[in-house]
Amino acid sequence: MSVTVFGSINMDVVLQVERLPQPGETVTAHDIAYFPGGKGGNQAVASARFGVPTRMIGAVGGDGHGAFLRTYLADCGIDVESVAMVGGATGLAHINLSSAGENQIVVIAGANAATLAPREWTASAQGQAVAVAQLELPVPQVAVFLELSRKGGAISVLNAAPAIREAEPLLADADVLIVNETELGFYIGAVVPDEPVAAAAAARSLLRRQGQWIVVTLGAAGLIAVSHGETIVQPAPKVKVVDTVGAGDCFCGVLAGALSEGLGFTQALALAGRAASLSVQRAGAAASMPLRAEL
C-alpha cells in the first residue's frame, strides 16, 4: 500500500516574535530559522515517517533551496523521481511565529506555480492506495490529478487549503475532504458555530456525494468528521504548544498513510490526531512530523 502526494514544496523562513503584528505595526523578531516545508512536502514527510511507501510529485527551483529540499525529502525515504527541478526560485513561506505558538504565513509560490507536463506525473498518480492533493499548486493540475487518481482506483484526499473559489468544483472529486474551521466557513459562506452539533451540520453542507467524508480540524478543540450517515467528534489531547506550523499537514499525511493500510476511518482519524498533537510540541513544519513508533 502506498501514498502519492501532489503538492507544494517550500523553504519555510520562520521569524520568532513575542506576538504577531497588527496591521500596519512593526515588531522585532528575536530569531530566524529555515525549515523544509510546503503543504505537499510536509504531508509527504508525515506519510513516510508513518511508515508508508510515499511518492512526492511537485517542483522545486534551480537554486540552493531546491537542491536541499529534494535531498531532504529523499533522505526522509520519499520517492522524489517525480519532483521536477525547474528554472527560477523555489517556493518560500515567510512565517511569523509568536511565543504562544500562533502564526501568520505568507507564501511565495515560486516553482510551485510551474506547469508540470503530464508525462512527469500522471503515471505515478495511478494505481496508488491513497492520492493526496492541496491547493498550493495550479488548480487545473490538481483537478487532473484527482481525476486520474480516482480512475486508477485510489482513495482521493483533498486538503482544500488555502481556501479559494476556483477550487470549489473540486470538492466533489475528493473521497475525503479536509478543511479547518476557517476554510469551512469560507466554503459555506458563513461563520462556523462553536457548538459541535451545529458545526457538524455546517460541515455536512459540504457533502457532494454518497460515500464522501468531510473532516474539519479544529486545532485544540480536536476535529469533527461527517458523512451522509455518520458523525465523529474527536477531542484533541491537551499538550504544550511550541509551534503550530505544519500540524494540519501532519494530520493529513498520517491520515492518508493510515487509510492506505486499510485501517477503519475512526482509527485513522485517531492516529492522525495523535500525530498532529505531537507535531505542535516541536519546532518546524516537516521537521516536526513524528515517527510511527511515537504513536
Secondary structure by P-SEA (a helix, b strand, c coil): cbbbbbbbbbbcbbbbbcccccccbbbbbcbbbbbbbcaaaaaaaaaaaaccbbbbbbcccccaaaaaaaaaaaaaccccccccccccccbbbbbbbcccccbbbbbbbccccccccccccccccccccbbbbcccccaaaaaaaaaaaaaaccbbbbcccccccccccccccccbbbbcaaaaaaaacbbbbccaaaaaaaaacccccccbbbbbbccccccccccccbbbbbbbcccccccccaaaaaaaaaaaaaaaacccaaaaaaaaaaaaaaaaacccccccccccccc
